[in-house]
């Protein structure tokens, strides 16, 4: 990630954009990278938080919504988990708007 310093990276299947909570912000989908240290206490809905290190320190986090199967927009539970994570991130001002990326 450090090679190009992204402000966000989304991994979600086709069709998720129409199911995400906010039209003006990235969706969590299956996975979302943010260049911030995010803890389980901040986002308890996440099934996994993967630290992304650079130069010996954590510089970002991959937030994973589903770990037991590939994310599916046809699975209402998968979509609900991702949506709850999006709301939690926005409530804490952790999810940027597209215009700010």
N, C-alpha and C positions, 0 to 999 in steps of 0.2 A: 504494500500500500504506500510506503514511503516514497517510491519512485515517482509517483505523480500526485501525491497528497490530495486525494479526493475529499470532497466535503460530504459526500454520501454515495453509497453503492447499494442498489436494490437488487434482490434476487426473488422474483416472483413469477408465477406462470402467466401466460396470456389470460386475459379476462379478470385479473385481480384489480386493475385500476378502477373498474366500475364498482367494486365491492369495498374499496378502502374508504375510510371515514372522511378524509379531507381531500378535496380536489386540488388544493393549492400546496400540498406538502407530499413528500415521498411516502409511499406505503411500506409497511413492514413486510407484508407477504411472508415468504418463507424465512428470508434473512435480510437484515439491514445492517450495513456498516455505517457507523458515525465516528468521526474523529474526536471522540470524548471518552473519558473513563466513565463507564456506567456500571453500577452495582446491582446486585439482586434486590437490595432494599429499595432501590429506585424503581425497578421494573420487575416486581415479583411474578408477573404474568409470563415472562420469558421462560422458555424451557431450557435455554442455555445462553450464557453470555461468554463469548470467546474473546479474551484479551488480544489485542494486536500490538506487538511491541515494535519499537524502532530505537536503535542506538541504546539498548539496555533499559528502556522504560516503556510503560504502556502509553500508547498514543491514541488508541481507538478501541472500539468494541464492536464485535459482530453480535447482533441480537438475533437469536434463533427462536422462531415461534413454535415450531413443531419438530420433534426429534424422533418420533416413533414411526414415521412414514414420510414419503415425499409430500410436500404441501399440495393440496388440491383445492381449487376454487369451488369444486362440487361438494366439498365436505364442509357443512355449516360450522362444525366445531373448529376446524382450522381457521376459517374466516373470522369467527368470533374471537379467537385467541389473538390473531393479528390485529384486529380492530381494537381490542382492549389495550394492547401494547401501544398502538398509535395514540390512543386517548391519554394513556399514562404519560407518554413522552411529551405530548403537547401541554398537558397540565403542569409539567415541570420545565417548560420552555427548552426542551432538548431536541425537538424535531424542527429543522429549519423549513422555511417556506421555499418553494421553487425559485421565487424572485431573488432570494438571498444566496442561492447556490451559484 
